[in-house]
Amino acid sequence: MPILHRTLPLAAALGLGLAGPAAAQGVLRIGMTASDIPLTTGQADNGGEGMRFTGYTAYDALINWDLSRSDRASELTPGLATSWKADPNDTKKWIFTLREGVTFHDGSRFNADAVVWNLDKLLKNDAPHFDPRQSAQGRIRIPSVASYRALDPMTIEITTKTPDATLPFQIAWILMSSPANWEKQGRSWDAVAKAPSGTGPWKITAFVPRERAELVPNAAYWDKGRVPKLDKLVLVPLPEANARVAALRSGQVDWIEAPAPDALPSLKSAGFKIVTNLYPHNWTWHLSRTETSPWNDIRIRKAANLAVDREGLKEFLGGLAVPAEGFMTPGHPWFGTPTFKLAYDPEAAKALLKEAGYGPQKPVSTKILISASGSGQMQPLPMNEFVQQSLAEVGIKVDFEVVEWNTLINIWRAGAKSDTSRGATGMNYSYLIQDPFTAFIRHAQCNLAAPNGTNWGHYCDPAMDKLLDGIRSTFDPEAQRAVLRKVHEKFVDDALFLMVTHDVNPRAMSPKVKGFVQAQSWFQNFSSITMDK
């Protein structure tokens, strides 16, 4: 199936009031890859980009990410909780001490009752404020949580189903919205979306679906070092790379995510800045392991991984990629020593396919779901065409079905056995790999097969489950890293994914943009940015 290219009218994509050169001092306008403004009620949709722009801007978690540095991977840091620890007598119980004196944007107070309320909105289906849309984003992030309760106004206890050393990473995904604001907005999440209230450094003051969102500084933010310097931040959905580049060139936006690679030389020569950094990302094909999938044969999985010219793809992307050597980035502390090497070796790929009973007269056939844009998806249409051609040359015939990014996310959550997967035996999905749960556990644990979790392909291996249980039950960091290395070795040696490349998170921006530090994270800090006149 050919890939369909669509171009939106630029004026429509930019939204009301944004066409033209009205660049006020202190206003930063960003062209996102999403086709819509991510959910604004607390648990953002649209993947990591949603959390970047309408999640960690307007909201905080109990545990935040340190986004202040570019020279090392982001680490967990206190957020609305000042400290947390597992009970040494019962490691299923975690105690979180909350930050005093924090208020939501509407002026109401943050406390332990607010934490319970926010967990209920995701996990308690019969709660009056339960929100299916936010639950779809947040419930899968905290599969370990069994129960929770307020011990006193500023202390919360969370109990896990089994001992789980990865709970802090899970809790960092759960953002706190205001219970009082939900009441004020008539107990309607649709109304809250237009007038949201979090505790974050930014306040969302305008929201027009598919057109724009506007954010202004929260002068009362509890971390004074992160009170924004800008007057306003404007978010514009521009899902097509060429439309983003055109908007940047014309001065309609000041910053774009994922610029088209072929536009980079001319953007640089015109004085625009190209900012990159390695971050915890991979660009994969997630392979179905359902009963009729061709990917159940390890020889076919390895053949596909040997068929892709990753260095050629890097050149095709203007150098803005790091060829995959595994699921994790090269040199990562969890990389270990896999025995299967992701070399470009089409002859070895053909030999494996022949051994599996396939050849030029009998190619392997697979249908892959892909998106036209999306958070972390890089340049998905031309990149998938590149991979499609590589696989065709060794005897793997690929048909694509193109769906919108948020639709692809929903299909991913539903799983390969769901009718929504449309008979596909794989999907192109870019993954955040910054913590043990998001990197490994959610993809590979048997009991997290969709719809219970995001093990989309329904992969299940008792030996892998034993390793994953070892991650969760190992509270000593160095001992846990040893288990993580074994997990990654198995990911690579069993060729569980088609592992293609890692993004360097390119952004193109006006030279007027000052003070941005690109963190090694899917999330970024916009508080330090200023705009020159």
C-alpha positions in Angstrom: 0.0 0.0 0.0 1.5 3.4 -0.9 2.0 6.0 1.8 -0.3 8.9 1.4 1.1 12.4 1.9 -1.3 15.1 3.0 -0.7 18.9 3.2 -2.9 21.1 5.4 -3.4 24.7 4.4 -0.8 26.7 6.3 -3.3 29.3 7.5 -5.6 26.7 8.9 -2.8 24.8 10.6 -1.6 28.0 12.3 -5.0 28.8 13.7 -6.8 32.0 14.5 -4.7 35.1 15.2 -1.4 33.6 14.4 -0.9 34.3 10.7 1.3 37.2 10.1 4.4 38.6 11.8 2.9 39.7 15.1 6.0 38.7 17.3 5.6 40.6 20.6 8.6 40.7 22.9 8.7 37.8 25.2 6.2 35.6 23.2 7.5 32.2 22.0 5.4 30.4 19.4 6.1 26.7 18.9 5.1 24.5 16.0 4.4 21.0 17.4 4.3 17.7 15.4 0.9 16.9 16.9 -2.2 17.4 14.9 -4.2 18.7 17.9 -3.5 20.4 21.2 -2.8 17.7 23.7 -5.3 17.1 26.5 -5.1 20.0 29.0 -6.8 18.5 32.0 -3.7 16.9 33.6 -2.8 13.6 32.0 -1.9 14.8 28.5 -2.4 12.6 25.4 -0.3 12.7 22.2 2.5 10.7 23.8 5.7 12.4 25.1 5.0 15.6 23.2 1.7 16.0 25.0 3.4 15.7 28.4 6.2 18.1 27.2 3.8 20.9 26.2 0.6 20.6 28.2 1.7 18.2 30.9 4.9 19.3 32.8 4.3 22.9 31.8 1.0 23.4 33.7 1.2 20.5 36.1 3.6 18.8 38.6 3.9 15.2 39.7 4.9 14.1 43.2 8.3 13.4 41.6 9.5 15.5 38.7 12.3 15.3 36.2 15.4 17.5 36.5 15.5 19.2 33.1 18.1 21.8 33.9 21.2 20.1 32.3 22.1 19.0 28.8 25.3 17.0 29.7 23.7 14.0 31.3 20.5 12.0 31.2 17.7 13.6 33.2 17.1 12.2 36.7 14.2 12.2 39.2 14.0 15.2 41.5 11.5 16.2 44.2 8.3 17.7 42.9 5.1 18.0 45.0 6.7 15.5 47.3 9.9 16.5 49.0 10.9 13.0 49.9 9.8 9.4 49.4 10.9 6.0 50.7 9.9 2.3 50.8 9.1 1.0 54.3 12.1 -1.2 55.2 9.7 -3.6 57.1 7.3 -3.8 54.1 8.7 -2.7 50.8 5.3 -2.7 49.2 4.5 0.4 51.2 5.9 3.8 50.1 5.6 7.0 52.1 5.6 10.4 50.3 6.1 13.6 52.3 4.4 16.4 50.5 5.6 20.0 49.9 4.1 22.6 52.2 2.6 25.9 50.9 1.8 24.8 47.3 -1.4 26.2 45.7 -3.1 25.3 42.4 -3.6 28.0 39.8 -7.1 28.7 41.1 -5.7 29.4 44.5 -6.9 26.2 46.2 -4.4 24.3 48.4 -2.5 21.2 47.4 -2.5 18.5 50.1 -2.8 14.7 50.6 -6.5 14.7 49.9 -5.8 16.2 46.5 -3.3 13.4 45.7 -6.0 10.8 46.7 -8.5 12.6 44.5 -6.1 12.6 41.5 -5.4 8.9 41.8 -9.1 8.2 42.1 -9.8 10.1 38.8 -7.5 7.6 37.1 -8.1 4.3 39.0 -11.5 4.4 40.6 -14.1 3.9 38.0 -17.0 4.7 40.3 -15.6 7.9 41.5 -17.8 10.9 40.6 -14.8 12.6 39.0 -13.4 9.5 37.2 -12.2 10.6 33.7 -11.9 7.9 31.1 -9.7 10.1 28.9 -7.2 10.8 31.6 -7.4 7.3 32.9 -6.5 6.0 29.4 -3.3 8.0 29.7 -2.5 7.5 33.4 -3.7 4.1 34.5 -1.2 2.2 32.4 1.7 4.3 33.9 1.1 3.0 37.4 0.2 -0.7 37.1 2.0 -1.5 40.4 -0.4 0.6 42.5 -2.7 -1.5 44.7 -4.0 1.1 47.1 -3.3 4.6 48.6 -4.4 6.7 51.5 -3.7 10.0 53.2 -1.9 9.4 56.5 -2.2 13.1 57.5 -2.7 16.3 55.5 0.8 16.3 54.1 1.7 12.6 53.9 0.5 10.0 51.5 1.0 6.2 51.6 1.0 4.2 48.3 1.0 0.4 48.5 2.1 -1.7 45.5 0.8 -5.1 44.5 4.2 -6.7 45.0 7.5 -5.1 46.1 8.4 -2.7 43.2 11.6 -0.6 43.2 10.4 1.2 40.0 7.4 2.9 41.6 9.1 6.4 41.8 9.5 6.3 38.0 5.8 5.4 37.6 4.6 8.1 39.9 6.6 10.7 37.9 4.0 10.3 35.2 1.0 11.2 37.4 0.2 14.9 37.3 -2.0 16.7 39.8 -5.0 18.8 38.8 -7.2 20.9 41.1 -10.2 19.2 42.8 -11.6 22.7 43.6 -11.4 23.7 39.9 -13.3 20.6 38.8 -16.1 21.6 41.2 -15.9 25.2 40.0 -16.2 24.2 36.4 -19.5 22.4 37.1 -17.9 18.9 37.6 -17.2 18.8 33.9 -13.9 17.7 32.5 -14.8 19.3 29.2 -15.1 22.6 31.0 -11.9 22.0 32.9 -10.1 21.5 29.5 -10.9 25.1 28.7 -10.0 26.5 32.1 -7.5 24.0 33.6 -5.7 24.4 36.9 -2.5 22.7 38.0 0.4 23.7 40.2 3.0 24.0 37.4 5.2 26.9 36.3 2.8 27.8 33.5 -1.0 28.6 33.4 -3.0 27.6 30.3 -5.1 30.7 29.6 -6.4 29.9 26.1 -7.3 26.7 24.3 -8.7 26.2 20.8 -8.7 22.6 19.6 -6.6 21.9 16.6 -5.5 25.6 16.5 -3.6 26.8 19.5 -3.0 26.9 23.2 -1.6 29.9 25.1 0.3 29.7 28.4 1.5 32.5 30.8 3.8 32.4 33.8 2.6 31.2 37.2 4.3 34.0 39.2 3.4 32.1 42.4 5.2 28.9 41.4 6.7 27.1 44.4 10.1 26.7 42.7 11.2 30.3 42.2 14.1 29.3 39.9 11.6 27.9 37.4 9.2 30.8 37.2 9.1 31.5 33.4 10.8 34.6 32.0 8.6 34.7 28.9 5.4 36.7 28.7 3.6 34.0 26.9 4.1 30.5 25.3 1.9 29.7 22.3 1.5 26.1 21.0 0.5 25.5 17.4 -0.3 22.0 15.9 1.6 21.6 12.7 1.8 17.8 12.0 3.6 18.0 8.6 7.3 18.8 8.6 7.2 21.0 5.5 4.4 23.1 7.0 6.5 23.6 10.1 9.5 24.7 8.1 7.4 27.1 6.1 5.9 28.6 9.3 9.4 29.1 10.8 10.8 30.7 7.6 7.8 33.1 7.4 8.1 34.2 11.1 4.7 32.7 12.0 6.4 30.5 14.6 9.7 30.9 16.4 10.5 27.3 17.0 9.6 24.0 15.4 9.9 20.4 16.5 11.4 17.8 14.1 12.3 20.0 11.1 12.5 18.2 7.7 16.1 17.0 7.2 16.4 18.3 3.7 15.6 21.8 4.9 18.4 21.9 7.5 21.2 23.3 5.3 19.1 26.2 4.1 17.7 26.9 7.6 21.2 27.1 8.9 22.4 29.4 6.1 19.4 31.7 6.8 20.5 32.0 10.4 18.1 29.7 12.2 19.6 27.6 15.1 19.4 23.8 14.9 19.6 22.3 18.5 20.1 18.6 19.1 20.9 16.2 21.9 20.9 12.5 22.4 17.9 11.5 24.6 16.2 8.3 25.8 14.5 7.4 22.5 14.3 4.6 20.0 12.5 4.3 16.7 11.3 0.7 16.2 8.8 -1.6 14.7 6.9 -3.2 17.5 6.2 -6.8 16.3 3.1 -8.8 16.9 3.5 -12.2 18.6 -0.1 -13.3 18.1 -0.8 -16.8 16.8 -0.6 -16.0 13.0 2.1 -13.4 13.1 5.2 -14.2 10.9 7.3 -12.5 13.6 7.0 -15.5 15.9 9.9 -17.0 14.0 13.2 -15.6 15.5 14.9 -16.2 12.1 12.5 -13.7 10.4 12.9 -11.2 13.3 16.7 -11.4 13.0 16.6 -11.2 9.2 14.6 -8.0 9.3 17.1 -6.5 11.7 20.0 -7.5 9.4 18.3 -6.0 6.4 18.2 -2.3 7.4 21.1 -0.1 6.4 21.1 2.1 9.5 24.1 4.2 8.5 22.4 4.9 5.1 19.3 6.0 7.0 21.3 8.3 9.1 22.8 9.9 6.0 19.3 10.1 4.5 18.2 12.0 7.7 21.0 14.6 7.3 23.1 13.0 10.1 20.3 13.6 12.7 20.1 10.1 14.1 22.2 7.5 16.0 22.0 4.1 14.4 20.6 1.5 16.7 22.9 -1.2 18.2 20.2 -2.4 20.4 16.9 -1.3 22.1 18.8 1.1 24.4 21.2 3.8 23.1 24.8 2.8 22.4 26.9 3.0 25.6 23.9 3.1 27.9 24.7 1.7 31.4 22.0 -1.0 30.8 23.3 -2.0 27.4 25.2 -5.1 28.5 26.9 -7.4 25.9 24.3 -8.8 23.5 25.6 -11.6 21.2 23.4 -10.6 18.2 24.9 -7.7 16.4 22.6 -5.3 14.4 24.9 -5.2 11.4 23.8 -4.4 7.8 24.1 -7.9 6.3 21.5 -8.6 3.6 23.1 -11.9 2.5 22.8 -13.2 6.1 19.2 -11.9 6.2 18.4 -13.9 3.0 20.0 -17.0 4.4 17.9 -16.8 7.5 14.7 -16.3 5.5 15.6 -19.3 3.3 16.1 -21.4 6.4 12.7 -20.3 7.6 11.1 -21.4 4.3 10.9 -18.1 2.5 12.6 -16.7 -0.6 12.0 -14.6 -3.8 9.0 -16.7 -4.9 7.6 -16.8 -1.4 8.3 -13.6 0.5 7.3 -13.0 4.1 4.2 -10.7 4.2 3.5 -8.2 6.9 1.2 -5.3 7.4 2.6 -2.4 9.5 0.6 0.5 11.0 2.4 3.8 10.8 1.7 7.5 11.5 2.3 10.6 9.3 3.7 12.5 12.3 3.8 12.4 16.1 5.9 12.7 19.2 9.3 11.0 18.7 8.2 9.6 15.3 10.9 11.7 13.6 10.1 11.7 9.8 7.9 8.6 9.7 6.7 8.6 6.1 10.1 8.7 4.3 11.8 6.6 7.0 9.3 3.9 6.8 9.6 3.9 3.0 13.4 3.5 3.5 12.9 0.5 5.8 10.2 -1.0 3.5 12.6 -0.9 0.5 15.4 -2.5 2.6 13.1 -5.4 3.7 11.8 -5.9 0.2 15.4 -6.4 -1.0 15.8 -9.5 1.2 12.3 -11.0 0.8 10.0 -9.3 3.3 7.0 -7.7 1.7 5.6 -4.8 3.7 2.2 -3.1 3.3 1.5 0.1 5.3 -1.7 1.5 6.8 -1.3 5.2 7.8 -3.3 6.5 10.8 -3.2 9.7 12.8 -0.7 9.6 15.7 -3.2 9.7 18.5 -5.2 7.0 16.8 -2.0 4.9 16.6 -1.5 5.4 20.4 -5.1 4.1 21.0 -4.4 1.1 18.8 -1.2 0.4 20.7 -3.1 0.5 24.0 -5.8 -1.9 22.6 -3.2 -4.5 21.5 -2.5 -6.6 18.5 -5.4 -8.9 19.1 -7.9 -6.1 19.0 -10.0 -5.4 15.9 -8.7 -1.9 16.0 -5.2 -3.2 15.0 -6.8 -3.9 11.5 -5.0 -7.2 11.0 -1.6 -5.6 11.3 1.4 -7.7 12.5 3.5 -4.7 13.5 3.5 -1.0 14.1 6.1 1.8 13.9 6.4 3.3 17.3 9.0 5.5 18.9 9.6 4.7 22.6 10.7 6.7 25.6 13.3 4.5 27.3 14.3 6.6 30.3 13.4 4.3 33.2 13.1 0.5 33.8 9.3 0.4 33.5 8.9 2.5 30.3 12.0 1.0 28.7 11.4 -2.7 29.3 8.7 -3.9 31.7 5.6 -2.4 29.9 6.6 -4.0 26.6 7.5 -7.5 27.7 5.7 -8.6 30.9 3.1 -11.3 30.3 0.5 -9.8 32.5 0.8 -6.4 30.9 -0.4 -7.7 27.5 -3.0 -5.3 26.1 -5.5 -4.2 27.3 -4.0 -4.7 30.8 -0.9 -2.8 29.8 1.0 -1.7 26.7 2.6 -5.1 25.7 0.9 -4.5 22.3 2.4 -7.6 20.6 1.2 -10.0 23.4 4.8 -11.2 23.8 5.1 -13.7 26.7 8.2 -15.5 27.9 8.5 -16.9 31.5 12.3 -16.4 31.4 11.8 -12.7 30.6 9.1 -12.4 33.3 11.6 -13.8 35.8 14.2 -11.1 34.8 11.5 -8.3 35.0 10.5 -9.5 38.4 14.2 -9.2 39.4 14.2 -5.5 38.4 11.2 -4.8 40.6 12.5 -6.7 43.6 16.0 -5.3 43.5 16.2 -2.1 45.6 20.0 -1.8 45.5 20.9 0.4 42.4 24.0 -1.4 41.2 22.4 -4.9 41.6 19.4 -3.6 39.7 21.6 -2.3 36.9 23.1 -5.8 36.5 19.5 -7.3 36.0 18.7 -4.5 33.6 21.7 -5.4 31.5 20.5 -9.0 31.3 17.1 -7.8 30.2 18.5 -5.7 27.4 20.7 -8.5 26.2 17.6 -10.7 25.9 15.7 -7.9 24.0 18.5 -7.8 21.5 19.5 -11.5 21.3 15.9 -12.5 20.8 15.3 -9.6 18.3 12.1 -8.7 20.0 11.7 -5.5 18.0 12.9 -4.2 14.6 15.4 -1.8 16.2 16.2 1.0 13.7 17.6 4.2 15.1 17.6 6.8 17.9 16.6 10.4 17.4 18.7 13.4 18.5 15.6 15.4 19.1 16.3 18.2 16.5 14.6 21.5 16.9 14.9 24.5 14.6 14.4 28.0 16.1 14.8 31.6 15.5 18.1 33.2 16.6 15.8 35.4 18.8 15.3 32.4 21.1 17.7 32.6 24.0 18.4 30.6 27.2 17.1 27.2 26.1 19.0 24.2 27.5 18.0 21.0 25.7 17.8 18.3 28.3 18.5 14.7 27.6 14.8 13.9 28.0 11.5 13.8 26.1 10.5 16.7 28.3 12.0 20.2 28.4 12.1 23.2 30.7 10.8 26.4 29.0 11.1 28.6 32.1 14.7 29.7 31.3 13.9 31.0 27.8 13.8 34.6 26.7 13.2 36.3 23.3 15.4 39.0 21.8 13.7 41.9 20.1 
